Amino acid sequence: MARRKAEIALQQEIETNEQWTALLGLKGLIVAEAYQAWCGPCKAFENIFKKIKMEQSDDLLKFAVAKADNIDALEDYRGRCEPCFLFYAGNELVSVVRGANAPVIIRTINEQLAQEHKVLKGEATRKAIIDPAIEGIRRKRAESKAQAQVQHLIKTHRPITICIIKPDLIAKNKKDEIIEKIKEKGYEIVEQRDVQFTEQMAREFYSHRKDDPHFNDLIRYMTSDVSCVLALTKEGNNEEVINNWRKDIGADVEEPKENPDSFRAQYATDKLMNAIHGSDSRESATRELAFFFPDYENQNKTKNTQRTLALIRPSAFAKHKDSIVKKIKDKGFEIAMTKTVQLTKQQAEEFYSEHKGKSFFDDLVKEMSSGQMMVLCLAKDNAIQSWRNLLGPKEKEKIKDASGTLRNEFDVEGSPINSLHGPSTPEQAQKELEAFFPIEQTVAILKPGLSPDKRAEIEKKIEQLGFIIATKKSEKLSQDIAKDIYKDANNKDYYNDLVNLMTSGETEILVLSRENAIEGWREVIGNVDPAKAKVENPNSLRALYGVDVLKNAVHGATTKEQAEHEIKLLFGDVKFDKTGHLAS
């Protein structure tokens, strides 16, 4: 850029990372315009800055133009056409002005220059800021990335929940004491950082509570001192970890006698100063993980997390089921899905068709079709090989010498077949998972009485939990259809009231697709009684949105046969492709 020497002397040209670092290290107030080569700096301000410099005659005032194209620290300022003026002092951002607003820029220069003189004299403290527009962009980018990977986190990573030790406890030097108690309860801390909430950060983090009458008090409380943020994990699935942590921290306001060991019973002052925060759902945990630890996924991406299938054969299932499941968890596997099945002889022959003609085939088929067995989807780093190593040798004659393996520990005397099964390759694992946990469909009904906003919230949760909404419609159910859906309850005292409720207004009806969709949806909605759901699974939909047994917000099919019947009843002869979407 060819410019006159006077202009160069007035505004330093910054085009490299090294020059930018050196600029910010200078003493005084630096006014730097971030620009890009395709539009250049705002020439209208050259004369204004020259006049200010002459009037101020202050060596602490420095001007620069910084080419964002080449400077890493200014990456997020690229792609914008309006002028942007950054004010730095002591290597910290102290103000930002966007747009060619000369009066505002002149006033900001005068105010910040006067403030910096006071700071350097020891009469004031420098007030660093975070550029709100850029911080918002970074947060949204991190959250978007996390949301795109929700299913990856749910299915392949250790379950995570977020804990915040709030400012009053930090001020009382309780942090180390609380962290020690967290560890004693069996939680592992996978990430930790101290955070000083700015007002903007606190308002963004607690935006879901903006209508709370005490919202401003909450913001003042959270910005009053440093907080300590922890990402916690523990053996179990995502819901178990989140629910257990919610129980461990306790209710917002509770009498100590109800749960004297909870953190809030021990440390909370009142509902506002309630000591500890905990994620209340998987989607909240994912959002909060991205908010505080946006690089968590990058730190873990080198891990070869896989899913594999585990079968506890009928003989071992009858004798050792609970012990085997505990051992699996103790070895660091996450049980992502599970079901109990009983194969027919034909199904067993088909599953092991590759072994047909081998000497052990008949014994294998006989064992596999002899009774109930447990099927599990396991997730862990290098899960396939880890599971194979834990199983031990296949051959019965070698098992007795393989101490420390599951097949040795849980061998069933008299059975010619080993106790457990595991695939040996990723291709075999995927094939077997699809065989036992196929993409299936279930019906979700959002009952009359839910507001449009709550319906939208529920649908968002549904998708965040990995379900595909294959098709949906809104309609008022007829008496005949409502009676058909609830025909199994026709001998209940509340049957007529239930039918009347279901036909009282608009109903949202969805077909959901996912692996293990029927059982998974039942888990998500929770106990039919919202009061019991709040205790058993406080993050279930009925716990969150239900009122009573009748007005419990949502309906879900219990069995595959019921799901198929309700889909046909409500949508006719629709078909779905292998990905779970409506077939064209």
C-alpha positions in Angstrom: 0.0 0.0 0.0 1.6 3.2 -1.2 1.0 6.0 1.3 2.5 9.4 2.2 5.2 9.4 4.9 3.1 11.6 7.1 0.3 9.2 6.9 2.6 6.3 7.7 3.9 8.1 10.7 0.4 8.7 11.9 -1.0 5.2 11.3 1.3 2.2 11.6 0.6 -0.4 8.9 0.3 -3.8 10.5 0.3 -6.8 8.1 1.8 -9.7 10.1 1.3 -11.6 13.3 4.7 -10.4 14.6 3.8 -6.7 13.9 0.5 -7.1 15.6 2.1 -8.6 18.7 4.6 -5.8 18.8 1.9 -3.2 18.4 -0.1 -4.4 21.4 3.0 -4.4 23.5 3.4 -0.7 23.1 2.7 1.6 26.1 -0.5 3.8 25.8 -3.8 3.7 23.9 -3.7 2.1 20.5 -6.6 2.8 18.1 -6.4 0.1 15.4 -8.8 -0.2 12.4 -9.2 -3.8 11.3 -9.6 -4.0 7.5 -9.3 -6.4 4.6 -7.4 -5.9 1.4 -10.5 -6.1 -0.8 -12.0 -2.9 0.8 -9.0 -1.2 2.5 -9.0 1.1 5.6 -11.5 3.9 5.9 -9.7 7.0 4.4 -12.3 9.4 5.8 -10.7 9.1 9.2 -7.1 10.0 8.2 -7.7 13.7 8.6 -9.8 13.2 11.8 -7.1 11.2 13.4 -4.4 13.7 12.3 -6.4 16.5 13.9 -6.9 14.6 17.2 -3.2 13.7 17.3 -2.2 17.4 16.8 -4.8 18.6 19.4 -3.8 15.9 22.0 -0.1 16.1 21.4 0.1 12.9 23.5 2.7 10.3 22.9 0.5 7.7 24.6 -2.0 7.9 21.7 -1.1 5.7 18.8 -3.0 4.9 15.6 -2.7 1.8 13.3 -4.4 0.0 10.4 -4.3 -3.8 10.7 -4.8 -6.1 7.7 -7.0 -8.8 9.1 -6.3 -11.1 6.1 -2.9 -12.0 7.5 -3.3 -11.6 11.3 -4.6 -14.7 13.1 -5.9 -12.8 16.1 -8.2 -10.8 13.7 -9.6 -13.9 11.9 -13.1 -13.2 13.1 -13.0 -9.7 11.8 -12.7 -10.9 8.2 -15.6 -10.8 5.7 -17.1 -7.5 7.0 -17.4 -4.3 5.1 -18.2 -1.8 7.9 -15.2 0.0 9.5 -14.2 -1.5 12.9 -12.0 0.4 15.3 -10.4 -1.6 18.2 -9.0 0.2 21.2 -6.2 -1.6 23.1 -4.3 -0.7 26.2 -1.8 -2.8 28.1 -2.2 -5.6 25.5 -6.0 -5.8 26.3 -9.1 -4.8 24.4 -10.8 -1.9 26.2 -13.4 -0.7 23.7 -14.8 -1.3 20.2 -16.6 1.0 17.8 -18.2 -0.2 14.6 -19.2 2.0 11.7 -17.9 5.4 10.5 -19.4 7.3 13.5 -16.9 10.1 14.0 -18.5 11.7 17.1 -18.5 8.3 18.9 -15.0 7.5 17.9 -13.7 10.9 19.0 -15.5 10.6 22.3 -14.1 7.0 22.8 -10.6 8.1 22.1 -10.8 11.0 24.7 -12.4 8.8 27.3 -10.0 5.8 26.9 -7.0 8.0 26.7 -7.9 9.8 29.9 -8.6 6.4 31.6 -5.2 5.0 30.5 -3.4 8.0 32.0 -5.2 7.2 35.3 -4.2 3.6 35.0 -0.6 4.4 34.5 -0.6 6.7 37.5 -2.2 4.0 39.6 -5.4 5.9 40.1 -7.7 3.5 38.2 -7.9 -0.1 37.0 -7.8 -1.0 33.4 -11.2 -2.5 32.3 -10.7 -5.1 29.6 -13.7 -6.2 27.5 -14.6 -9.0 25.2 -15.9 -7.8 21.8 -19.5 -8.8 22.1 -20.1 -9.3 18.4 -17.0 -11.5 18.0 -17.7 -13.4 21.2 -21.2 -14.1 20.0 -19.9 -15.4 16.7 -17.4 -17.7 18.5 -20.0 -19.0 20.8 -22.5 -19.7 18.0 -19.8 -21.4 16.0 -18.8 -23.6 18.9 -22.4 -24.5 19.7 -23.1 -25.2 16.1 -20.2 -27.6 15.9 -21.2 -29.3 19.1 -24.8 -29.7 17.9 -23.6 -31.2 14.7 -21.8 -33.8 16.7 -24.5 -34.5 19.4 -25.0 -38.0 18.2 -21.3 -38.6 18.1 -20.9 -37.5 21.7 -23.9 -39.5 22.8 -23.0 -42.7 21.1 -19.2 -42.8 21.2 -17.8 -40.6 24.0 -17.9 -40.9 27.7 -21.1 -39.3 29.1 -20.4 -35.7 30.2 -22.2 -33.3 32.5 -21.2 -29.8 33.5 -20.7 -28.6 37.1 -20.2 -25.0 38.1 -18.9 -24.2 41.6 -20.4 -20.7 42.0 -18.8 -17.4 43.1 -19.8 -17.4 46.8 -18.1 -20.8 47.4 -15.0 -19.8 45.6 -14.9 -16.7 47.8 -15.2 -18.9 50.9 -12.3 -21.1 49.7 -14.6 -24.1 49.3 -13.4 -25.2 45.9 -10.9 -27.8 46.8 -13.2 -29.3 49.5 -16.1 -29.6 46.9 -13.9 -31.1 44.2 -12.7 -33.7 46.7 -16.3 -34.6 47.5 -17.1 -34.8 43.8 -14.3 -37.4 43.4 -15.5 -39.3 46.4 -18.8 -39.8 44.7 -17.1 -41.5 41.8 -17.0 -38.7 39.3 -14.0 -38.2 37.1 -13.1 -34.6 36.2 -12.1 -34.6 32.5 -11.9 -30.8 32.1 -11.6 -27.9 34.6 -11.2 -24.2 34.3 -11.8 -21.0 36.4 -14.2 -18.6 34.6 -14.9 -15.0 35.4 -18.3 -14.4 33.9 -18.8 -11.1 32.2 -22.3 -9.7 32.2 -22.7 -10.7 28.5 -21.5 -14.3 29.2 -23.8 -14.7 32.1 -26.8 -13.3 30.2 -26.0 -15.7 27.3 -25.5 -18.7 29.5 -28.7 -18.1 31.5 -30.8 -16.8 28.5 -33.4 -19.5 29.2 -34.1 -17.8 32.5 -34.4 -14.2 31.2 -38.1 -14.0 32.1 -37.3 -14.9 35.7 -38.1 -12.0 38.1 -34.8 -12.5 39.8 -32.8 -12.7 36.5 -30.8 -9.5 37.1 -29.9 -10.6 40.6 -28.7 -13.9 39.2 -26.5 -12.1 36.7 -25.0 -9.9 39.5 -24.3 -13.0 41.6 -22.6 -14.9 38.8 -20.4 -11.9 37.8 -19.5 -11.1 41.4 -16.4 -13.4 41.5 -14.7 -16.3 39.7 -16.5 -19.6 39.2 -15.0 -23.0 38.7 -16.4 -25.0 35.8 -15.9 -28.8 35.7 -16.8 -31.4 33.0 -17.6 -34.6 34.8 -18.0 -38.2 33.7 -18.9 -41.4 35.5 -19.6 -45.0 34.6 -23.1 -45.3 33.0 -24.9 -43.8 30.1 -25.6 -40.1 29.4 -28.9 -40.0 31.2 -27.6 -41.8 34.2 -24.7 -39.5 34.7 -26.8 -36.3 34.3 -29.6 -37.6 36.5 -27.2 -38.8 39.2 -25.4 -35.5 39.3 -28.7 -33.6 39.5 -29.6 -35.8 42.5 -26.2 -35.3 44.1 -26.4 -31.5 43.9 -30.0 -31.5 45.2 -33.0 -29.3 44.6 -32.8 -25.5 44.4 -34.3 -25.1 47.8 -34.6 -28.1 50.1 -34.6 -28.9 53.8 -31.3 -30.6 54.7 -33.3 -33.5 56.3 -34.7 -34.4 52.9 -31.3 -35.0 51.3 -28.6 -34.0 53.8 -25.7 -35.3 51.7 -26.6 -33.1 48.7 -24.2 -30.3 47.8 -27.0 -27.7 48.0 -28.1 -28.9 51.4 -24.6 -28.5 52.7 -23.5 -25.3 50.9 -26.5 -23.3 49.4 -27.6 -20.1 51.0 -30.9 -19.6 49.2 -32.5 -20.3 45.9 -30.4 -17.7 44.1 -27.1 -18.5 45.8 -27.6 -22.2 45.4 -23.9 -23.2 45.4 -23.7 -25.6 42.5 -25.0 -25.8 38.9 -25.6 -29.1 37.0 -26.7 -29.8 33.4 -30.4 -30.8 33.3 -30.4 -32.7 30.0 -28.1 -34.2 27.3 -28.7 -31.2 25.0 -27.9 -28.8 27.9 -24.8 -30.7 28.7 -23.7 -30.6 25.1 -24.5 -26.8 24.8 -22.6 -26.1 28.1 -19.7 -28.2 27.1 -19.4 -26.2 23.9 -19.8 -22.9 25.8 -17.0 -23.6 28.3 -14.8 -26.1 26.5 -15.2 -25.5 22.7 -12.1 -27.5 22.0 -13.1 -30.6 23.9 -14.0 -32.4 20.7 -10.7 -31.5 19.1 -8.8 -32.8 22.1 -10.6 -36.2 21.8 -10.7 -36.6 18.0 -7.6 -38.7 17.9 -9.3 -41.4 19.9 -10.6 -44.4 17.8 -14.0 -44.6 19.5 -16.1 -47.5 18.1 -19.2 -49.5 18.8 -19.4 -53.2 18.9 -21.9 -56.0 19.8 -21.8 -58.2 22.8 -24.0 -61.3 23.3 -24.4 -63.0 26.7 -25.4 -66.4 25.6 -28.5 -68.1 27.3 -26.5 -70.3 29.7 -24.4 -67.5 31.0 -27.4 -65.1 31.0 -29.3 -67.4 33.3 -26.4 -67.6 35.8 -24.2 -64.5 35.5 -26.0 -61.7 33.7 -25.7 -59.0 36.4 -22.1 -59.9 37.2 -21.1 -59.7 33.5 -22.8 -56.4 33.0 -21.0 -54.9 36.0 -17.7 -56.2 34.7 -18.3 -54.7 31.3 -19.0 -51.3 32.9 -16.0 -51.6 35.2 -13.8 -52.1 32.2 -14.8 -48.7 30.8 -17.3 -49.7 28.2 -20.4 -47.6 27.8 -23.6 -49.6 27.3 -25.3 -47.6 24.6 -28.2 -50.0 23.9 -29.4 -53.3 25.4 -32.2 -55.7 24.9 -33.2 -59.3 25.9 -34.1 -61.6 23.1 -34.8 -65.3 22.4 -33.7 -66.6 19.0 -35.5 -69.4 17.2 -33.4 -72.2 15.8 -33.7 -70.7 12.3 -32.6 -67.3 13.5 -29.6 -68.8 15.3 -28.7 -70.7 12.1 -28.9 -67.5 10.0 -26.9 -65.5 12.5 -24.0 -68.1 12.4 -24.4 -69.2 8.8 -20.7 -68.7 8.2 -20.0 -71.5 10.6 -22.4 -74.0 8.9 -20.7 -77.3 8.3 -18.2 -76.9 11.2 -18.1 -79.4 14.0 -19.4 -77.1 16.6 -22.2 -75.6 14.5 -25.0 -77.7 15.9 -24.0 -77.2 19.5 -23.7 -73.4 18.8 -27.2 -73.2 17.3 -28.6 -75.3 20.2 -27.1 -73.0 22.8 -28.2 -69.8 21.0 -31.8 -70.9 20.7 -32.0 -72.5 24.2 -33.4 -69.5 26.0 -33.2 -65.7 26.6 -30.0 -63.9 26.1 -28.8 -60.3 26.4 -27.7 -58.2 23.5 -25.6 -55.1 24.1 -24.2 -52.3 22.0 -20.9 -51.3 23.6 -18.9 -48.1 23.0 -15.3 -47.4 23.8 -12.0 -46.4 22.2 -11.0 -49.3 20.0 -14.1 -51.1 21.3 -13.9 -54.0 18.9 -10.4 -55.2 19.8 -10.8 -54.2 23.5 -13.9 -56.4 23.7 -12.2 -59.3 21.9 -9.2 -59.0 24.3 -11.5 -59.0 27.3 -13.5 -62.0 26.0 -10.4 -64.3 25.7 -10.1 -67.4 23.5 -13.1 -69.0 21.7 -12.0 -72.6 22.2 -13.4 -74.2 25.4 -10.1 -76.2 25.9 -8.1 -72.9 26.0 -10.5 -71.0 28.2 -9.5 -72.6 31.5 -5.9 -71.2 31.1 -7.1 -67.7 30.1 -7.4 -66.2 33.6 -8.6 -62.6 33.7 -10.9 -63.0 30.7 -14.7 -63.0 30.8 -15.0 -66.4 29.1 -12.8 -67.8 31.8 -14.5 -66.1 34.7 -18.0 -66.8 33.6 -17.6 -70.1 31.9 -20.6 -72.4 32.3 -19.6 -75.9 33.2 -21.1 -78.6 31.0 -21.8 -76.2 28.1 -19.8 -77.0 24.9 -19.9 -73.4 23.8 -18.2 -70.3 25.4 -20.3 -67.8 27.3 -20.1 -64.7 25.3 -19.8 -63.5 21.7 -18.1 -60.5 20.1 -17.4 -59.6 16.4 -13.9 -59.5 15.2 -14.0 -56.8 12.5 -15.7 -53.4 12.1 -17.7 -54.7 9.2 -18.9 -57.7 11.2 -19.7 -55.4 14.2 -21.8 -53.1 12.0 -23.7 -56.0 10.4 -24.5 -57.6 13.7 -25.5 -54.2 15.3 -27.9 -53.6 12.4 -29.3 -57.1 12.9 -30.2 -56.7 16.5 -30.7 -52.9 16.7 -32.2 -52.1 13.3 -33.5 -48.7 12.4 -37.1 -49.0 13.5 -40.1 -46.7 13.7 -42.4 -45.7 16.6 -45.2 -43.3 17.1 -45.0 -40.2 19.3 -48.1 -38.3 20.1 -48.0 -34.8 21.7 -51.2 -34.6 23.5 -53.8 -31.8 23.5 -53.1 -29.0 25.9 -49.5 -28.4 25.1 -48.7 -24.9 23.8 -47.1 -24.4 20.4 -43.9 -23.3 22.2 -43.7 -26.5 24.3 -44.4 -28.7 21.2 -41.6 -27.0 19.4 -39.3 -27.6 22.5 -40.2 -31.3 22.5 -39.6 -31.7 18.8 -36.2 -30.1 19.2 -35.3 -32.4 22.0 -36.5 -35.4 19.9 -34.1 -34.5 17.1 -31.2 -33.7 19.5 -31.7 -37.2 21.0 -30.9 -38.7 17.6 -34.5 -39.5 16.4 -35.4 -38.8 12.8 -38.9 -37.3 12.4 -39.8 -39.3 9.4 -43.3 -37.8 9.0 -45.7 -35.8 11.1 -49.1 -34.2 11.1 -51.5 -32.2 13.3 -55.1 -33.2 13.7 -58.0 -33.6 16.1 -58.4 -37.3 16.8 -61.8 -38.9 16.4 -63.4 -40.9 19.2 -62.8 -44.1 17.3 -59.1 -43.6 16.7 -58.6 -42.5 20.3 -60.4 -45.6 21.6 -58.3 -47.8 19.3 -55.0 -46.3 20.5 -56.0 -46.8 24.1 -58.0 -50.0 23.8 -55.7 -51.8 26.2 -56.8 -49.4 28.9 -60.5 -49.8 28.3 -60.9 -51.5 31.7 -59.3 -48.6 33.6 -61.4 -46.1 35.6 -59.8 -43.2 33.7 -60.4 -44.6 30.2 -63.3 -42.3 29.3 -61.5 -39.3 30.6 -58.4 -40.2 28.6 -60.4 -40.6 25.4 -62.2 -37.3 26.0 -58.8 -35.6 26.6 -57.3 -37.1 23.4 -60.2 -35.8 21.3 -60.5 -32.4 23.0 -58.1 -30.5 20.7 -55.3 -30.5 18.2 -52.8 -33.4 18.5 -49.3 -33.5 17.0 -48.5 -37.0 15.7 -45.0 -38.0 14.6 -43.3 -41.1 13.3 -39.8 -41.4 14.8 -37.0 -43.5 13.4 -33.8 -44.6 15.2 -31.9 -47.6 16.3 -33.9 -49.2 19.1 -36.5 -46.4 18.6 -39.4 -48.0 20.5 -37.5 -48.8 23.7 -35.5 -45.5 23.3 -38.7 -43.4 23.0 -40.2 -45.1 26.1 -37.1 -44.2 28.0 -37.2 -40.6 26.8 -40.8 -40.0 27.8 -40.5 -41.6 31.2 -43.1 -43.1 33.7 -46.8 -42.6 32.8 -47.2 -40.8 36.1 -45.3 -37.4 35.9 -44.9 -37.4 39.7 -43.0 -40.7 39.5 -41.1 -39.6 36.4 -39.8 -36.6 38.3 -38.2 -39.0 40.8 -37.1 -41.8 38.4 -35.9 -39.6 35.5 -36.3 -35.9 36.1 -35.2 -35.1 32.6 -37.8 -37.3 30.9 -40.5 -35.5 28.9 -43.3 -36.4 31.2 -41.4 -35.1 34.2 -40.7 -31.9 32.3 -44.1 -31.3 30.6 -46.6 -33.6 32.3 -49.3 -32.6 34.8 -50.9 -35.9 35.9 -51.5 -39.4 34.6 -54.0 -38.2 32.0 -52.3 -35.0 31.1 -48.8 -36.5 30.9 -47.9 -34.6 27.7 -46.8 -37.5 25.4 -47.7 -41.0 24.2 -45.5 -43.8 23.0 -46.0 -47.3 21.8 -44.9 -50.1 24.1 -44.2 -52.9 21.6 -43.2 -53.3 18.0 -46.7 -54.6 17.2 -48.3 -51.6 18.8 -46.0 -49.2 17.0 -46.8 -50.8 13.6 -50.5 -50.8 14.3 -50.6 -47.1 15.3 -48.5 -46.1 12.3 -50.9 -47.8 10.0 -53.9 -46.5 11.9 -52.7 -42.9 11.8 -50.7 -42.7 8.5 -51.9 -45.6 6.4 -49.6 -47.9 4.5 -46.5 -45.7 4.6 -43.1 -47.2 4.0 -39.6 -46.2 5.3 -36.2 -46.7 3.7 -33.2 -48.3 5.5 -32.1 -44.9 6.8 -35.4 -44.3 8.6 -36.8 -41.7 6.3 -40.1 -41.9 4.5 -39.7 -43.9 1.3 -40.4 -42.0 -1.9 
